Amino acid sequence: MIQGKTGYSKGTKVTLKTAKKAIRTTPDGRRRLVLSNMGITIFPKCLFKLTFVDELDLSRNLIEKLPENFGDLSSLVWLDLHSNKLVSVPESIGNPRGLTHLNLSNNCLTFSGLPSTLGSLTNLKSLNLGMNQLDDLPLTLVALENLQELGLFDNLFKKLPQFLQGLRNLTKVNVKRNPLSYHQRKDETLLKGKSEHKEDVYLVHESSLCRTCLKREAEGVDSCMSEKKKKSAFPGLVAPNSVATVNQDLWRLREKLECVQVK
């Protein structure tokens, strides 16, 4: 890695020879090219010559832009670009129709930076868009009928796209740490319930609640307390209480002592 005068990295230049040496065969026989955490700032154009690569890992670099012809890597079935500085994705991202896994998390993506062609990746099973600046998704993603996992955590979603509930194979959705409204949190629970069948509990401080939510919460507590009172006025005294018995003995002993002192 080349170091500048200030000590900061200027980025690593990847040659075709370097890229070929970085290719590994996965247990299932795929050819994976791993160029992760190398300080790469510009997408290496030499990669377009490696048309036989099935999986590409360019995560944890400093790439700000992908070339417009990125989709020429049409043989890809697995692509990891997480933890870069991408602000947008080119239209050609929809060309590798065999892509099943796409990780774009921890970048600088906004809604305008996501092309509608993402909906062309109909074989996609896992899509990670977490840790970006997204507040909506392209409507074309409704075509991702094979999508099973979707990461939207740490974004700016105030409401979830309605079409997500129509993706029948979608079983895992992560929307944690988004400014979702009260009703949207219910939708989040419904989405998670497709796979987990569990009720989610959200703990928030009272200072974070609006007046309506505070009133609703207070009413809920009151109704809960009234139900408990209906069941039993003294639920802890249904059976003989040992503590009360001990206290009564002490009172009797004190009364006897007082009487003796008076006499």
MARVOLUM-829531 format. One record per residue (C-alpha): residue in one letter; x, y, z. Coordinates in steps of 0.5 Angstrom, whole numbers, plus 500, padded with zeros to 3 digits. Last residue first. Layout:
# residues N
aXYZ/...
# end
This chain:
# residues 263
k404494675/v405499669/q412496667/v408489667/c403492662/e408495658/l411488657/k405484656/e403489650/r410489647/l410481647/r403481643/w406486638/l412482637/d407476636/q403480631/n409481627/v411474626/t404472624/a404478619/v411475616/s408468616/n402470611/p397465611/a395464604/v391469600/l395474603/g399476597/p393477592/f390482597/a385486593/s384480588/k382479581/k378485580/k384489583/k389486578/e384488572/s384495575/m392495575/c392493567/s387498565/d391504569/v397502566/g394501559/e391508560/a398511562/e401508556/r396511551/k396518554/l404518554/c403515546/t398521545/r403526548/c409524544/l414519547/s422520547/s422523554/e418517557/h424513555/v424507550/l424500551/y421496545/v418489546/d417484540/e412479540/k415472537/h412468531/e420468528/s419467521/k413471519/g412474525/k418479523/l414482518/l408483523/t413486528/e415491523/d408493521/k407494528/r413498529/q410502523/h404504527/y408507532/s412511527/l419508525/p425512526/n430507524/r434503529/k432496528/v429494521/n432487520/v427483516/k428475515/t422471512/l421474505/n419468501/r412471500/l414478498/g407482499/q409484506/l415488503/f410492498/q408496503/p414500504/l416501511/k415508515/k419513518/f426510515/l432513516/n437508516/d440504521/f437497520/l434495513/g437488512/l433484507/e433476507/q429471503/l428475497/n426470491/e420474489/l424480488/a419483483/v417488489/l423491488/t421495483/l418500488/p425503489/l426503497/d425509502/d428513507/l435511506/q441514509/n446507510/m447503515/g443497513/l442495505/n443488505/l440484500/s439476501/k435471496/l436475489/n434471483/t430476481/l435481480/s431486475/g428490481/l435493482/t434496476/s430501479/p437505481/l438506488/g442513489/s436517489/f434513496/t440515499/l447511499/c453513504/n456506505/n455501511/s451496507/l451494500/n451487501/l448483495/h447475495/t443471489/l446474483/g444470477/r441476473/p448480473/n445486469/g441489475/i447493477/s447496470/e443502473/p449504477/v449504485/s450511489/v453514494/l458509495/k463510501/n465503502/s463499508/h460493505/l461492497/d460484497/l457481491/w455473490/v452470484/l457474479/s457472472/s455478469/l461482471/d459487465/g454490470/f459495472/n459498466/e457505469/p463504473/l462504481/k463510485/e466512492/i471506493/l474507500/n475499502/r472495507/s468490502/l471489495/d469481495/l467478489/e464471487/d463468481/v469470477/f470467470/t469474467/l476476470/k477481464/f473486467/l477486474/c482490470/k478496471/p480496479/f474500482/i478507485/t479508492/i482501494/g485501501/m486494501/n480492506/s477486502/l480484495/v477477495/l476474489/r471468489/r471462484/r465457486/g466450487/d462449493/p467449498/t470456495/t475456490/r480462491/i482468487/a487473490/k493471485/k488473479/a487480482/t495481483/k496479476/l491483474/t493489477/v490492484/k493499485/t492501493/g490507496/k493514497/s494512505/y494517510/g501518513/t501526511/k507525506/g503519502/q503512504/i503507498/m500500500/
# end
